[in-house]
Amino acid sequence: MLIVQKFGGSSVANVERVFNVAKRIIETYKQGNDVVVVLSAQGDTTDELIAKAHEIDLHPSRREMDMLISTGEQISVALMAMAIQKLGYPAVSLNAFQVGMHTNRTHSNARLKKIHTERIEAELDRKNIVLVTGFQGINRFEDITTLGRSGSDTTAVALAAALRADQCEIYTDVEGVYTADPRIVKNARKLKEISYDEMLELASLGAKVLHNRSVEIAKKYNVELVVRSSLNNAEGTVVKEVCNMEKMLVSGVAGDKNVARISVIGVQDTPGKAFELFSLLAKHKISVDIILQSIGRDGTKDISFTVARDDLHDALKLIKENQERLTAKDVVYSDKIAKVSIVGAGMATNPGVAAMMFEAMYNAGININMISTSEVKISVLIDEKFTEDAMNAIHEQFRLAIER
């Protein structure tokens, strides 16, 4: 079999863990498999590099940030190659340029366009374990780009698709996909399986176990995906097309603090103003999530929406530069909010799910600022300090700790 494995930063945080992962990789190799491994930067390396950059400039160039933070993954793959070689097995480390992982031009949140597999296949033919830097690519100018936080998941799944791998294993510091983050909700339950659609929503809404774009790729190319722990041999969670979720109204709760709300106040209540605002943001690659527009009064309306906190500075700058053209009287924001969401394929056919969620918030004394719904999710914006309380209250309300 050809197996792609991905190990997160906490899995390779120190020498002991590097050798632990090396032995795990070797076990897979000794079973006669071809093995390609994607690694994240060690431990808190990326955060430390970002902190170094902020010592120089609080708002540095995204191109230079990509150049800086991509070094963390190169350290990981080189050290892992050394560890595997030390244990007596052949290994080679490759970065995005050496592999040929091509992305679009967007720095800090690039999307993969094409992967050349020739170099990896040649190394596999030489019976090498191939170690590839996660999280990064190169654009058409051969500048380094990065895929966004947790982008190593996307690297691994994209490689599995390009190489037509038999399986893609995502190793992390938890034993699989849970009904909520077990570090926040103590009685969260591990799921044996979850559908691509539900996992995609959970990943998009703040569940940190998988990067949302990795799930998109897995679904598109039908990549067999397994999430399991790098610290033990427990069975993980299988992410696949169809699951036996019919009895479950809600499969998981997610919380996301990487959220900021912007309110554009007093915009003329005429056709096209919302288009002008959101096309301006789209042109500058700023993604928008929850949107709320007030009913027009006295010829004006207010438009509120959320962006990632990393995009807040750029979004505010753009809007204020164009405030007169947008006919906005004022622009206000908050970066002290969080998004809490429930996800479940059974929600669409079961009335009352929203009421149960809002009841949980009411009982916990938590005020809701904005609401967004779809067939498989309900999201609310709340004060950031209540995130953990809200997740626990909702988890308890839907009795997610009980296996059905």
Disulfide bonds with the S-S distance in Angstrom:
none
